Amino acid sequence: MNAAVQAGLCVVGSVVERHSVGPDGFVLELEIPNMPEAMPPGAFAMLSPEDGSGPEIPRPFSIYDRLSATRFTFLIQTLGRGTKAIEKVAVGGEMRITMPLGNGFEVAPATRTVVMVAGGVGSAPFLLYAKERADLGASENTHMLFGARSEERLYDRQAFEAVDVDLHLATDDGTLGFHGNVVACLADLLDAGKLPTDALFLACGPAGLLHGFADFARDRKLDAMLSLETYMGCGFGVCNACPVPTNPEGPLGAWPYARTCTEGPIFPLSSIQF
C-alpha cells in the first residue's frame, strides 16, 4: 500500500513561523511555492538553509502538515549540526527545499482498520494520514498509538488530539498515558481485544522502536509497514547512501538492497530485512 514515488522539485522557500513543542523539538512552518496539488502522507523533503550556514548535505524530514497550497509544516527534533542550523534560520529567512520525495503511504480504504504506532518525532508521517482517514469517515477504525520517554517528549501531541481518531498515549516513565513503551502499549491493547489483529499496522520512530515493533509484528503475524528514519545524502536515489537490505522472499527480493529515499521510505515489513 505504497503511493507512487514522488519526483521532487528544488525550490527556495521562506520561514513563516517556528514554535517549540518540547525540550528539543519544534514545528517549522514554511512558505513553499510551486508544489503539486496532491502528495501522499509519508512523503518527505530535504531541507537546508539557503544562506549556506548549514552543512552541505541537506536533512530529510517527513511532511508534517499542509496548511494551504503553499504552506507546509515540519516536526523537527534538534539533534546535530544540520537541525541546529535549520532551527537558527529566522522568520523571513530562506530555506532550500527539495520535495515531495519518496513513495509515501497509500491511505487505506475506510473499511480497513488502521493502527499507527509512533515514537517521538516518528509521529511526523502520521498527522496527514490521520486527517485523511478522518476525512474518509474512518475515525472509529483509525487508531494512533503515540509513545515517548516522558510527557514533554510527546511532541505536539495536541495536533493529534485535535484529529478525530482513537488516540492512545504511552510514556516510558508513566508521566502520561500507558506506563511503558509504545510497543508494550500495542501488545496490551491487542491482548485486551481492543484492537483487531487483522488491521493494517504502520510504524515510524527511532531505530530501537522500529526494531522492537518489527520483531513484535513478525511474532504476531501482523500486516505491517515501516516508515524508515534513515540518514540520506540526496533524497532522490543518486548517492546510494541509504540502502536497506531486502528480504529475498519478499516483493523486492530481486534486489539485495533498496534505496530508502526512492523505494521507500515506506516499506512493507515483509519486503526488507530489518
C-alpha positions as YAML, in Angstrom:
chain: A
units: angstrom
residues:
- id: 1
  name: MET
  ca: [0.00, 0.00, 0.00]
- id: 2
  name: ASN
  ca: [2.66, 2.46, -1.11]
- id: 3
  name: ALA
  ca: [1.85, 5.54, -3.14]
- id: 4
  name: ALA
  ca: [3.80, 6.36, -6.29]
- id: 5
  name: VAL
  ca: [7.35, 7.65, -5.92]
- id: 6
  name: GLN
  ca: [7.42, 11.44, -5.84]
- id: 7
  name: ALA
  ca: [9.61, 13.46, -8.21]
- id: 8
  name: GLY
  ca: [10.84, 16.32, -6.05]
- id: 9
  name: LEU
  ca: [11.16, 19.96, -7.08]
- id: 10
  name: CYS
  ca: [14.10, 22.02, -5.80]
- id: 11
  name: VAL
  ca: [12.81, 25.44, -4.73]
- id: 12
  name: VAL
  ca: [13.59, 28.25, -2.30]
- id: 13
  name: GLY
  ca: [11.01, 28.83, 0.42]
- id: 14
  name: SER
  ca: [10.77, 31.09, 3.43]
- id: 15
  name: VAL
  ca: [10.28, 30.57, 7.16]
- id: 16
  name: VAL
  ca: [6.82, 31.74, 8.27]
- id: 17
  name: GLU
  ca: [6.82, 30.57, 11.88]
- id: 18
  name: ARG
  ca: [8.65, 28.32, 14.30]
- id: 19
  name: HIS
  ca: [7.38, 27.23, 17.70]
- id: 20
  name: SER
  ca: [8.70, 24.88, 20.35]
- id: 21
  name: VAL
  ca: [6.88, 21.61, 21.05]
- id: 22
  name: GLY
  ca: [9.17, 20.08, 23.67]
- id: 23
  name: PRO
  ca: [12.60, 20.40, 25.26]
- id: 24
  name: ASP
  ca: [14.36, 19.81, 21.94]
- id: 25
  name: GLY
  ca: [11.59, 19.84, 19.34]
- id: 26
  name: PHE
  ca: [9.95, 22.47, 17.16]
- id: 27
  name: VAL
  ca: [7.41, 22.81, 14.38]
- id: 28
  name: LEU
  ca: [8.71, 24.75, 11.39]
- id: 29
  name: GLU
  ca: [6.20, 26.41, 9.05]
- id: 30
  name: LEU
  ca: [7.43, 27.21, 5.55]
- id: 31
  name: GLU
  ca: [6.03, 29.02, 2.55]
- id: 32
  name: ILE
  ca: [6.93, 26.76, -0.39]
- id: 33
  name: PRO
  ca: [5.93, 27.72, -3.95]
- id: 34
  name: ASN
  ca: [5.11, 25.54, -6.94]
- id: 35
  name: MET
  ca: [4.15, 22.38, -5.08]
- id: 36
  name: PRO
  ca: [1.80, 19.78, -6.65]
- id: 37
  name: GLU
  ca: [-1.82, 19.79, -5.54]
- id: 38
  name: ALA
  ca: [-1.67, 16.23, -4.21]
- id: 39
  name: MET
  ca: [1.04, 14.37, -2.32]
- id: 40
  name: PRO
  ca: [0.70, 11.29, -0.13]
- id: 41
  name: PRO
  ca: [1.21, 11.31, 3.63]
- id: 42
  name: GLY
  ca: [4.64, 9.96, 4.47]
- id: 43
  name: ALA
  ca: [6.40, 11.77, 1.62]
- id: 44
  name: PHE
  ca: [9.37, 13.84, 2.72]
- id: 45
  name: ALA
  ca: [11.52, 16.87, 1.95]
- id: 46
  name: MET
  ca: [15.24, 17.65, 2.05]
- id: 47
  name: LEU
  ca: [15.86, 20.95, 3.87]
- id: 48
  name: SER
  ca: [18.89, 23.21, 4.29]
- id: 49
  name: PRO
  ca: [19.42, 26.93, 4.99]
- id: 50
  name: GLU
  ca: [19.69, 28.87, 1.74]
- id: 51
  name: ASP
  ca: [22.44, 31.13, 3.14]
- id: 52
  name: GLY
  ca: [24.90, 28.24, 3.41]
- id: 53
  name: SER
  ca: [25.04, 28.32, 7.20]
- id: 54
  name: GLY
  ca: [24.23, 24.63, 7.43]
- id: 55
  name: PRO
  ca: [26.07, 21.51, 6.25]
- id: 56
  name: GLU
  ca: [26.39, 20.98, 2.52]
- id: 57
  name: ILE
  ca: [24.23, 17.85, 2.78]
- id: 58
  name: PRO
  ca: [20.56, 18.71, 3.48]
- id: 59
  name: ARG
  ca: [18.49, 16.84, 6.04]
- id: 60
  name: PRO
  ca: [15.35, 14.72, 5.38]
- id: 61
  name: PHE
  ca: [12.06, 15.41, 7.17]
- id: 62
  name: SER
  ca: [8.58, 13.97, 6.72]
- id: 63
  name: ILE
  ca: [5.99, 16.48, 5.56]
- id: 64
  name: TYR
  ca: [4.06, 17.01, 8.79]
- id: 65
  name: ASP
  ca: [1.05, 19.04, 7.68]
- id: 66
  name: ARG
  ca: [-0.21, 21.04, 4.73]
- id: 67
  name: LEU
  ca: [-1.98, 24.22, 5.81]
- id: 68
  name: SER
  ca: [-2.65, 25.59, 2.31]
- id: 69
  name: ALA
  ca: [-1.44, 25.19, -1.27]
- id: 70
  name: THR
  ca: [1.90, 26.78, -0.33]
- id: 71
  name: ARG
  ca: [2.14, 26.42, 3.49]
- id: 72
  name: PHE
  ca: [3.72, 23.30, 4.98]
- id: 73
  name: THR
  ca: [4.94, 22.31, 8.43]
- id: 74
  name: PHE
  ca: [7.73, 20.01, 9.57]
- id: 75
  name: LEU
  ca: [8.19, 18.42, 13.01]
- id: 76
  name: ILE
  ca: [11.89, 18.57, 13.86]
- id: 77
  name: GLN
  ca: [13.98, 17.37, 16.79]
- id: 78
  name: THR
  ca: [17.17, 19.36, 17.32]
- id: 79
  name: LEU
  ca: [19.97, 16.80, 17.39]
- id: 80
  name: GLY
  ca: [23.06, 17.77, 15.41]
- id: 81
  name: ARG
  ca: [24.65, 20.40, 13.23]
- id: 82
  name: GLY
  ca: [22.06, 20.20, 10.46]
- id: 83
  name: THR
  ca: [18.96, 20.57, 12.62]
- id: 84
  name: LYS
  ca: [20.61, 23.28, 14.73]
- id: 85
  name: ALA
  ca: [21.34, 25.27, 11.57]
- id: 86
  name: ILE
  ca: [17.72, 24.92, 10.42]
- id: 87
  name: GLU
  ca: [16.45, 25.99, 13.85]
- id: 88
  name: LYS
  ca: [18.52, 29.20, 13.65]
- id: 89
  name: VAL
  ca: [17.00, 30.44, 10.39]
- id: 90
  name: ALA
  ca: [14.95, 33.49, 11.35]
- id: 91
  name: VAL
  ca: [11.36, 34.14, 10.36]
- id: 92
  name: GLY
  ca: [11.53, 35.54, 6.85]
- id: 93
  name: GLY
  ca: [14.79, 33.72, 6.17]
- id: 94
  name: GLU
  ca: [15.11, 31.41, 3.19]
- id: 95
  name: MET
  ca: [15.35, 27.62, 3.04]
- id: 96
  name: ARG
  ca: [16.46, 25.39, 0.18]
- id: 97
  name: ILE
  ca: [13.82, 22.67, -0.21]
- id: 98
  name: THR
  ca: [13.53, 19.59, -2.41]
- id: 99
  name: MET
  ca: [10.07, 17.97, -2.20]
- id: 100
  name: PRO
  ca: [7.96, 15.93, -2.39]
- id: 101
  name: LEU
  ca: [10.23, 12.89, -2.25]
- id: 102
  name: GLY
  ca: [9.71, 9.19, -1.51]
- id: 103
  name: ASN
  ca: [6.76, 6.91, -2.04]
- id: 104
  name: GLY
  ca: [4.54, 7.88, 0.90]
- id: 105
  name: PHE
  ca: [1.52, 5.93, 2.12]
- id: 106
  name: GLU
  ca: [-1.48, 4.96, 0.08]
- id: 107
  name: VAL
  ca: [-4.26, 5.72, 2.53]
- id: 108
  name: ALA
  ca: [-6.19, 2.55, 3.35]
- id: 109
  name: PRO
  ca: [-9.90, 2.36, 2.44]
- id: 110
  name: ALA
  ca: [-12.34, 3.50, 5.11]
- id: 111
  name: THR
  ca: [-13.44, -0.10, 5.71]
- id: 112
  name: ARG
  ca: [-9.91, -1.19, 6.73]
- id: 113
  name: THR
  ca: [-8.85, -0.75, 10.36]
- id: 114
  name: VAL
  ca: [-5.53, 1.08, 10.63]
- id: 115
  name: VAL
  ca: [-3.23, 1.27, 13.65]
- id: 116
  name: MET
  ca: [-0.43, 3.85, 13.59]
- id: 117
  name: VAL
  ca: [2.48, 3.31, 16.01]
- id: 118
  name: ALA
  ca: [4.81, 6.28, 16.57]
- id: 119
  name: GLY
  ca: [7.69, 7.15, 18.87]
- id: 120
  name: GLY
  ca: [8.88, 10.72, 19.42]
- id: 121
  name: VAL
  ca: [9.14, 12.69, 16.17]
- id: 122
  name: GLY
  ca: [8.23, 9.44, 14.42]
- id: 123
  name: SER
  ca: [4.70, 10.82, 14.61]
- id: 124
  name: ALA
  ca: [5.52, 13.18, 11.72]
- id: 125
  name: PRO
  ca: [4.31, 10.95, 8.82]
- id: 126
  name: PHE
  ca: [1.00, 10.25, 10.56]
- id: 127
  name: LEU
  ca: [-0.70, 13.62, 11.07]
- id: 128
  name: LEU
  ca: [-1.69, 13.95, 7.41]
- id: 129
  name: TYR
  ca: [-2.54, 10.22, 7.30]
- id: 130
  name: ALA
  ca: [-4.85, 10.58, 10.33]
- id: 131
  name: LYS
  ca: [-6.53, 13.63, 8.81]
- id: 132
  name: GLU
  ca: [-7.14, 11.85, 5.51]
- id: 133
  name: ARG
  ca: [-8.65, 8.88, 7.33]
- id: 134
  name: ALA
  ca: [-10.92, 11.21, 9.31]
- id: 135
  name: ASP
  ca: [-11.98, 12.88, 6.06]
- id: 136
  name: LEU
  ca: [-12.90, 9.42, 4.71]
- id: 137
  name: GLY
  ca: [-15.25, 8.91, 7.65]
- id: 138
  name: ALA
  ca: [-12.94, 6.23, 9.11]
- id: 139
  name: SER
  ca: [-12.38, 7.80, 12.54]
- id: 140
  name: GLU
  ca: [-13.79, 4.88, 14.50]
- id: 141
  name: ASN
  ca: [-11.40, 2.35, 12.97]
- id: 142
  name: THR
  ca: [-8.31, 4.57, 12.88]
- id: 143
  name: HIS
  ca: [-6.07, 4.26, 15.92]
- id: 144
  name: MET
  ca: [-2.95, 6.25, 16.80]
- id: 145
  name: LEU
  ca: [-0.51, 4.95, 19.42]
- id: 146
  name: PHE
  ca: [1.98, 7.68, 20.32]
- id: 147
  name: GLY
  ca: [4.85, 6.96, 22.70]
- id: 148
  name: ALA
  ca: [7.85, 8.79, 24.14]
- id: 149
  name: ARG
  ca: [10.24, 8.75, 27.08]
- id: 150
  name: SER
  ca: [8.12, 11.27, 29.00]
- id: 151
  name: GLU
  ca: [5.08, 13.53, 28.61]
- id: 152
  name: GLU
  ca: [7.16, 16.51, 27.46]
- id: 153
  name: ARG
  ca: [8.57, 14.45, 24.57]
- id: 154
  name: LEU
  ca: [5.17, 13.59, 23.13]
- id: 155
  name: TYR
  ca: [5.97, 16.29, 20.61]
- id: 156
  name: ASP
  ca: [2.97, 18.38, 19.53]
- id: 157
  name: ARG
  ca: [0.50, 15.77, 20.77]
- id: 158
  name: GLN
  ca: [-2.21, 18.45, 20.76]
- id: 159
  name: ALA
  ca: [-2.21, 18.25, 16.95]
- id: 160
  name: PHE
  ca: [-3.25, 14.59, 17.16]
- id: 161
  name: GLU
  ca: [-5.73, 15.25, 19.96]
- id: 162
  name: ALA
  ca: [-7.46, 17.66, 17.56]
- id: 163
  name: VAL
  ca: [-7.95, 14.95, 14.90]
- id: 164
  name: ASP
  ca: [-10.99, 12.70, 15.16]
- id: 165
  name: VAL
  ca: [-9.19, 9.37, 15.58]
- id: 166
  name: ASP
  ca: [-8.70, 7.00, 18.53]
- id: 167
  name: LEU
  ca: [-5.53, 8.24, 20.30]
- id: 168
  name: HIS
  ca: [-3.52, 6.27, 22.87]
- id: 169
  name: LEU
  ca: [-0.51, 7.85, 24.61]
- id: 170
  name: ALA
  ca: [2.34, 5.95, 26.25]
- id: 171
  name: THR
  ca: [5.36, 7.15, 28.23]
- id: 172
  name: ASP
  ca: [8.33, 5.15, 29.46]
- id: 173
  name: ASP
  ca: [8.25, 6.94, 32.82]
- id: 174
  name: GLY
  ca: [4.47, 6.85, 33.23]
- id: 175
  name: THR
  ca: [4.01, 10.63, 33.28]
- id: 176
  name: LEU
  ca: [1.11, 10.38, 30.83]
- id: 177
  name: GLY
  ca: [-0.99, 7.55, 29.47]
- id: 178
  name: PHE
  ca: [0.18, 3.94, 29.40]
- id: 179
  name: HIS
  ca: [3.22, 3.30, 31.60]
- id: 180
  name: GLY
  ca: [5.70, 1.67, 29.23]
- id: 181
  name: ASN
  ca: [6.89, 1.87, 25.66]
- id: 182
  name: VAL
  ca: [4.51, 2.11, 22.74]
- id: 183
  name: VAL
  ca: [5.08, -1.50, 21.58]
- id: 184
  name: ALA
  ca: [4.10, -2.71, 25.06]
- id: 185
  name: CYS
  ca: [1.03, -0.48, 24.80]
- id: 186
  name: LEU
  ca: [0.19, -2.09, 21.46]
- id: 187
  name: ALA
  ca: [0.55, -5.57, 22.96]
- id: 188
  name: ASP
  ca: [-1.71, -4.60, 25.87]
- id: 189
  name: LEU
  ca: [-4.45, -3.32, 23.54]
- id: 190
  name: LEU
  ca: [-4.25, -6.37, 21.28]
- id: 191
  name: ASP
  ca: [-4.32, -8.79, 24.21]
- id: 192
  name: ALA
  ca: [-7.35, -6.99, 25.65]
- id: 193
  name: GLY
  ca: [-9.17, -7.31, 22.34]
- id: 194
  name: LYS
  ca: [-9.33, -3.52, 21.90]
- id: 195
  name: LEU
  ca: [-7.55, -3.68, 18.55]
- id: 196
  name: PRO
  ca: [-8.09, -6.27, 15.82]
- id: 197
  name: THR
  ca: [-5.14, -8.40, 14.75]
- id: 198
  name: ASP
  ca: [-6.19, -8.18, 11.09]
- id: 199
  name: ALA
  ca: [-5.68, -4.40, 10.99]
- id: 200
  name: LEU
  ca: [-3.05, -2.65, 8.91]
- id: 201
  name: PHE
  ca: [-0.22, -1.59, 11.24]
- id: 202
  name: LEU
  ca: [2.04, 1.37, 10.38]
- id: 203
  name: ALA
  ca: [5.10, 2.33, 12.41]
- id: 204
  name: CYS
  ca: [7.68, 5.11, 12.49]
- id: 205
  name: GLY
  ca: [10.21, 6.17, 15.09]
- id: 206
  name: PRO
  ca: [13.77, 5.73, 16.27]
- id: 207
  name: ALA
  ca: [15.65, 2.54, 15.42]
- id: 208
  name: GLY
  ca: [15.01, 0.90, 18.79]
- id: 209
  name: LEU
  ca: [11.26, 1.31, 18.46]
- id: 210
  name: LEU
  ca: [11.20, 0.10, 14.85]
- id: 211
  name: HIS
  ca: [13.27, -3.00, 15.62]
- id: 212
  name: GLY
  ca: [11.07, -3.79, 18.61]
- id: 213
  name: PHE
  ca: [7.93, -3.27, 16.56]
- id: 214
  name: ALA
  ca: [9.29, -5.36, 13.66]
- id: 215
  name: ASP
  ca: [10.06, -8.30, 15.96]
- id: 216
  name: PHE
  ca: [6.63, -8.00, 17.59]
- id: 217
  name: ALA
  ca: [4.80, -7.75, 14.26]
- id: 218
  name: ARG
  ca: [6.60, -10.80, 12.84]
- id: 219
  name: ASP
  ca: [5.88, -12.79, 16.00]
- id: 220
  name: ARG
  ca: [2.18, -11.86, 15.90]
- id: 221
  name: LYS
  ca: [1.99, -12.20, 12.08]
- id: 222
  name: LEU
  ca: [0.66, -8.65, 11.68]
- id: 223
  name: ASP
  ca: [0.25, -6.92, 8.32]
- id: 224
  name: ALA
  ca: [2.76, -4.15, 8.92]
- id: 225
  name: MET
  ca: [4.55, -1.31, 7.15]
- id: 226
  name: LEU
  ca: [7.50, 0.76, 8.34]
- id: 227
  name: SER
  ca: [8.43, 4.34, 7.62]
- id: 228
  name: LEU
  ca: [12.21, 4.31, 7.99]
- id: 229
  name: GLU
  ca: [14.13, 7.21, 9.54]
- id: 230
  name: THR
  ca: [17.31, 6.61, 7.54]
- id: 231
  name: TYR
  ca: [20.19, 9.04, 7.01]
- id: 232
  name: MET
  ca: [20.23, 10.29, 3.42]
- id: 233
  name: GLY
  ca: [22.58, 12.30, 1.26]
- id: 234
  name: CYS
  ca: [20.50, 13.41, -1.72]
- id: 235
  name: GLY
  ca: [16.93, 12.18, -1.24]
- id: 236
  name: PHE
  ca: [16.37, 11.12, -4.85]
- id: 237
  name: GLY
  ca: [18.45, 8.00, -5.45]
- id: 238
  name: VAL
  ca: [21.78, 9.30, -6.76]
- id: 239
  name: CYS
  ca: [24.20, 8.97, -3.82]
- id: 240
  name: ASN
  ca: [23.14, 5.46, -2.68]
- id: 241
  name: ALA
  ca: [23.75, 6.45, 0.94]
- id: 242
  name: CYS
  ca: [20.51, 4.98, 2.34]
- id: 243
  name: PRO
  ca: [20.37, 1.27, 1.41]
- id: 244
  name: VAL
  ca: [18.24, -1.21, 3.35]
- id: 245
  name: PRO
  ca: [18.67, -4.99, 2.84]
- id: 246
  name: THR
  ca: [15.71, -6.63, 1.15]
- id: 247
  name: ASN
  ca: [14.07, -9.92, 2.02]
- id: 248
  name: PRO
  ca: [14.85, -12.45, -0.77]
- id: 249
  name: GLU
  ca: [11.37, -13.91, -0.32]
- id: 250
  name: GLY
  ca: [9.63, -10.54, -0.32]
- id: 251
  name: PRO
  ca: [8.32, -8.32, -3.14]
- id: 252
  name: LEU
  ca: [11.69, -6.54, -3.50]
- id: 253
  name: GLY
  ca: [13.70, -9.75, -3.31]
- id: 254
  name: ALA
  ca: [15.20, -9.46, -6.79]
- id: 255
  name: TRP
  ca: [17.39, -6.66, -5.47]
- id: 256
  name: PRO
  ca: [19.70, -7.26, -2.48]
- id: 257
  name: TYR
  ca: [19.28, -3.64, -1.35]
- id: 258
  name: ALA
  ca: [16.64, -0.97, -1.77]
- id: 259
  name: ARG
  ca: [17.19, 2.77, -1.54]
- id: 260
  name: THR
  ca: [15.17, 4.22, 1.31]
- id: 261
  name: CYS
  ca: [14.72, 7.54, -0.48]
- id: 262
  name: THR
  ca: [13.15, 6.15, -3.66]
- id: 263
  name: GLU
  ca: [11.84, 2.63, -3.00]
- id: 264
  name: GLY
  ca: [10.85, 3.94, 0.44]
- id: 265
  name: PRO
  ca: [10.78, 5.40, 2.99]
- id: 266
  name: ILE
  ca: [7.63, 3.31, 3.36]
- id: 267
  name: PHE
  ca: [8.25, -0.44, 3.16]
- id: 268
  name: PRO
  ca: [6.08, -3.48, 3.84]
- id: 269
  name: LEU
  ca: [7.80, -5.28, 6.71]
- id: 270
  name: SER
  ca: [7.82, -8.45, 4.59]
- id: 271
  name: SER
  ca: [9.95, -6.77, 1.91]
- id: 272
  name: ILE
  ca: [13.01, -5.81, 3.99]
- id: 273
  name: GLN
  ca: [15.43, -7.33, 6.46]
- id: 274
  name: PHE
  ca: [15.15, -5.08, 9.47]
...
